[in-house]
Amino acid sequence: MKLGLTCPRYTWPGGDAAIAERFAAVARGADEAGLHSLWVMDHLFQIPNFGSVTDPMLEAYGALSYAAALTSRVTLGALVTCAVHREPGMLVKQVSTLDALSGGRAVLGIGAGWYEEESRGLGLRFPPLAERFERLEETLRIARQMWSDEDKPYEGRHYRLGRTLNAPQGRPPILIGGSGETKTLRLVAEYADACNLLHGADVRHKLGVLRAHCERLGRPYEEIEKTLHMRIPAGESVSESAERCAGLAGLGIDHVIVAVPDAADHRWLAHVADLADRVSAVVPAGR
């Protein structure tokens, strides 16, 4: 089983002036701990589950580029990018740049988006849910085209690109976040290399739905990496965390991405380093 770390908050001792140093500690710590992945949220206002709306929040791709310069092995991605905030061609270019500068360690984590307050607050596009999913699917198609040899126009309902030229070229894996059974998991089956489920979801049921979508589309279910976001509360021991991860592996989760109370604190970095070592020998069901 793989272990990743997400950094959902930037409120640490020292105020705004300390953010760079503390985030650097997170990035280096994840790399040195032997974790498989490091993730940031693609939000512009802090979300309610992790603090006050006025707490600091870094823009995702600026933060990931900074992390890329400080690390050498950990994969890097946003958990997950709101598809409607950036024009698809620019988003693919941002992820391609991150991939090139990190030596092939970028992941495109993407979803339909949900946090209307930040979008309205900063004057960003936030159409109704059905349209957000339409734009998400078009973005996935554009990413596939830009990460191929097809240097030609793209014509969709919402987006029109005159030329999908993309150099430097790469093919970062695509992860789609969300648990919706009709749309999200169908998009995973058709376009993605990985899915991301929220902790608390009925994992066995959701993966069964994903498998059914794969069967209808003729896609091997085993090709898709199954990831899950899990919060580790203060006071939980490494053994307790490892037991929860093992339980998820038994349901078919390949890669657990954890959030801890303070990802910059050396004690929590030691916790996740120990946890990564313990779960490395765990074989997820179906593997």
Secondary structure, DSSP 8 states (H G I E B T S, - for coil): -EEEEEE-----TTGGGGHHHHHHHHHHHHHHTT-SEEEE---SS--GGGS-TTS----HHHHHHHHHHH-SSSEEEETTEETTTS-HHHHHHHHHHHHHHTTS-EEEEEE----HHHHHHTT-----HHHHHHHHHHHHHHHHHHTSS--S-EE-SS-EES----SS-----EEEE---TTTHHHHHHHH-SEEEEETTS-HHHHHHHHHHHHHHHT--GGGSEEEEEEE--TT--HHHHHHHHHHHHHHT--EEEEE-S-TTSHHHHHHHHHHHHHHTT---TT-
